[in-house]
Amino acid sequence: MTQYTFDENIVSDLHKDARGFRPAPHFWEQWVLSTDQRKQRIWDDLINEMKESMDRERRMEREAIKDFESDINLNIALGAGDRETALRWMTQDEEFFNNQCIEHWVWHRGILFTDYGRELIEDLKTIVTFKEYE
């Protein structure tokens, strides 16, 4: 007896994780008409796509961190002297009203959902000057 690992209840979630969007109607037409063996092949293909997507995302995050660190080091070389001052220089033209603004600034650099990004947010909370809403 063949053991199937696909799950009818979460195939939509897997599709979104693999491809970045929910399945279109033609996917569901194919899915409903498929045998269990074919559903397992579709499932396995989506698992592989999701793994590739996650690997690609991790590579992009590592590159974004590397680029950000290069920006910090450039500012230090230009006279900032240390990381804190470099971050102050890098954020001085921005308007921050709350922590969400800091998160957006970090997100824009592609590092928000990394450990590095979370630590950076905490550092920036003590560096940036929050403006009052007018």
Sine and cosine of phi, psi and omega as CSV:
sin_phi,cos_phi,sin_psi,cos_psi,sin_omega,cos_omega
0.00,0.00,0.73,-0.68,-0.03,-1.00
-0.99,0.15,0.71,-0.71,0.05,-1.00
-0.99,-0.10,0.87,-0.50,0.02,-1.00
-0.98,-0.20,0.62,-0.79,-0.02,-1.00
-0.94,-0.35,-0.09,1.00,-0.01,-1.00
-0.92,0.39,0.41,-0.91,-0.03,-1.00
-0.74,-0.67,0.92,-0.39,-0.01,-1.00
-0.84,0.54,-0.49,0.87,-0.10,-1.00
-0.98,0.21,-0.39,0.92,-0.07,-1.00
-0.83,-0.55,0.17,0.98,0.00,-1.00
-0.88,0.47,-0.54,0.84,0.05,-1.00
-0.90,0.43,-0.66,0.75,0.04,-1.00
-0.91,0.42,-0.68,0.74,0.02,-1.00
-0.88,0.47,-0.68,0.73,0.03,-1.00
-0.85,0.52,-0.69,0.72,0.00,-1.00
-0.91,0.42,-0.66,0.75,0.04,-1.00
-0.91,0.42,-0.59,0.81,-0.04,-1.00
-0.98,0.21,-0.67,0.74,-0.16,-0.99
-0.90,-0.44,-0.13,0.99,0.06,-1.00
1.00,0.01,0.02,1.00,0.00,-1.00
-0.45,-0.89,0.36,-0.93,0.03,-1.00
-0.94,0.33,0.43,-0.90,-0.02,-1.00
-0.91,0.42,0.58,-0.81,0.05,-1.00
-0.99,0.14,0.24,-0.97,-0.02,-1.00
-0.81,0.59,-0.58,0.81,-0.02,-1.00
-0.91,0.42,-0.49,0.87,0.08,-1.00
-0.89,0.45,-0.72,0.70,-0.04,-1.00
-0.91,0.41,-0.58,0.82,0.06,-1.00
-0.88,0.48,-0.70,0.71,0.03,-1.00
-0.90,0.43,-0.71,0.71,-0.05,-1.00
-0.87,0.49,-0.76,0.65,-0.07,-1.00
-0.89,0.46,-0.59,0.81,-0.04,-1.00
-0.99,0.10,-0.10,1.00,-0.07,-1.00
-0.99,0.14,0.49,-0.87,0.15,-0.99
-0.96,0.27,0.22,-0.97,0.05,-1.00
-0.87,0.50,-0.61,0.80,0.02,-1.00
-0.89,0.45,-0.69,0.73,0.03,-1.00
-0.92,0.39,-0.65,0.76,0.04,-1.00
-0.86,0.51,-0.63,0.78,0.02,-1.00
-0.90,0.43,-0.63,0.77,0.04,-1.00
-0.90,0.43,-0.67,0.74,0.04,-1.00
-0.88,0.48,-0.73,0.69,0.01,-1.00
-0.85,0.53,-0.76,0.65,-0.02,-1.00
-0.89,0.46,-0.64,0.77,0.05,-1.00
-0.89,0.45,-0.67,0.75,0.03,-1.00
-0.91,0.42,-0.62,0.78,0.06,-1.00
-0.87,0.50,-0.73,0.69,0.01,-1.00
-0.89,0.46,-0.67,0.74,0.05,-1.00
-0.88,0.47,-0.65,0.76,0.01,-1.00
-0.90,0.45,-0.68,0.73,0.03,-1.00
-0.88,0.47,-0.68,0.73,0.04,-1.00
-0.89,0.45,-0.66,0.75,0.02,-1.00
-0.89,0.45,-0.68,0.73,0.01,-1.00
-0.91,0.40,-0.65,0.76,0.05,-1.00
-0.89,0.46,-0.69,0.72,0.02,-1.00
-0.88,0.47,-0.67,0.74,0.01,-1.00
-0.90,0.44,-0.67,0.74,0.03,-1.00
-0.89,0.45,-0.66,0.76,0.05,-1.00
-0.89,0.46,-0.67,0.74,0.01,-1.00
-0.91,0.42,-0.64,0.77,0.03,-1.00
-0.90,0.43,-0.68,0.73,0.02,-1.00
-0.88,0.47,-0.66,0.75,0.02,-1.00
-0.92,0.40,-0.64,0.76,0.02,-1.00
-0.90,0.43,-0.65,0.76,0.04,-1.00
-0.90,0.43,-0.69,0.72,0.02,-1.00
-0.86,0.51,-0.71,0.70,0.02,-1.00
-0.89,0.45,-0.67,0.75,-0.01,-1.00
-0.90,0.43,-0.70,0.71,0.05,-1.00
-0.87,0.49,-0.60,0.80,0.06,-1.00
-0.89,0.46,-0.64,0.77,0.05,-1.00
-0.89,0.45,-0.66,0.75,0.04,-1.00
-0.89,0.46,-0.74,0.67,-0.02,-1.00
-0.90,0.44,-0.57,0.82,0.06,-1.00
-0.90,0.44,-0.70,0.71,0.03,-1.00
-0.89,0.45,-0.62,0.78,0.06,-1.00
-0.89,0.45,-0.70,0.72,0.01,-1.00
-0.91,0.43,-0.49,0.87,0.00,-1.00
-0.99,0.15,-0.01,1.00,0.10,-0.99
0.81,-0.58,-0.07,1.00,-0.01,-1.00
-0.88,0.47,-0.56,0.83,0.08,-1.00
1.00,0.02,-0.64,0.77,0.01,-1.00
-0.52,-0.86,0.15,-0.99,-0.07,-1.00
-0.89,0.46,-0.70,0.72,-0.03,-1.00
-0.87,0.50,-0.71,0.70,0.02,-1.00
-0.92,0.40,-0.63,0.78,0.04,-1.00
-0.86,0.51,-0.70,0.72,0.03,-1.00
-0.91,0.42,-0.61,0.79,0.04,-1.00
-0.88,0.47,-0.71,0.70,0.04,-1.00
-0.87,0.48,-0.67,0.74,-0.06,-1.00
-0.92,0.38,-0.41,0.91,-0.05,-1.00
-0.95,-0.31,-0.03,1.00,-0.16,-0.99
-0.90,0.44,-0.43,0.90,-0.01,-1.00
-1.00,-0.05,0.06,1.00,-0.01,-1.00
-1.00,-0.08,0.38,-0.92,0.11,-0.99
-0.93,-0.36,0.87,-0.49,0.01,-1.00
-0.91,-0.41,0.85,-0.53,0.01,-1.00
-0.97,-0.23,-0.39,0.92,-0.02,-1.00
-0.29,-0.96,-0.02,-1.00,-0.02,-1.00
-0.89,0.45,-0.50,0.87,0.01,-1.00
-0.89,0.45,-0.56,0.83,0.06,-1.00
-0.90,0.43,-0.63,0.78,0.06,-1.00
-0.90,0.43,-0.71,0.70,0.01,-1.00
-0.86,0.51,-0.64,0.76,0.03,-1.00
-0.90,0.44,-0.67,0.75,0.02,-1.00
-0.87,0.49,-0.67,0.74,0.01,-1.00
-0.95,0.32,-0.65,0.76,0.04,-1.00
-0.86,0.52,-0.67,0.74,-0.02,-1.00
-0.86,0.52,-0.42,0.91,0.01,-1.00
-1.00,-0.03,0.01,1.00,0.10,-1.00
0.98,0.19,0.36,0.93,-0.08,-1.00
-0.78,-0.62,0.18,0.98,-0.09,-1.00
-0.85,0.52,-0.70,0.72,-0.13,-0.99
-1.00,-0.06,0.53,0.85,0.06,-1.00
-0.89,-0.46,0.32,-0.95,0.09,-1.00
-0.87,0.50,-0.65,0.76,0.03,-1.00
-0.86,0.51,-0.71,0.71,0.00,-1.00
-0.89,0.45,-0.66,0.75,0.02,-1.00
-0.90,0.44,-0.65,0.76,0.05,-1.00
-0.92,0.39,-0.63,0.77,0.02,-1.00
-0.88,0.48,-0.67,0.74,0.03,-1.00
-0.85,0.53,-0.71,0.70,0.00,-1.00
-0.89,0.46,-0.65,0.76,0.05,-1.00
-0.89,0.45,-0.71,0.71,-0.06,-1.00
-0.92,0.40,-0.48,0.88,0.04,-1.00
-0.86,0.51,-0.48,0.88,0.00,-1.00
-0.99,-0.11,-0.12,0.99,-0.08,-1.00
-0.97,-0.23,-0.70,0.72,-0.09,-1.00
-0.97,0.23,0.38,-0.92,0.09,-1.00
-0.97,-0.23,0.85,-0.53,0.01,-1.00
-0.99,0.17,0.66,-0.75,0.03,-1.00
-0.99,-0.13,0.45,-0.90,0.06,-1.00
-1.00,0.08,0.58,-0.81,0.12,-0.99
-0.92,0.39,0.64,-0.77,0.00,-1.00
-0.99,-0.15,0.00,0.00,0.00,0.00
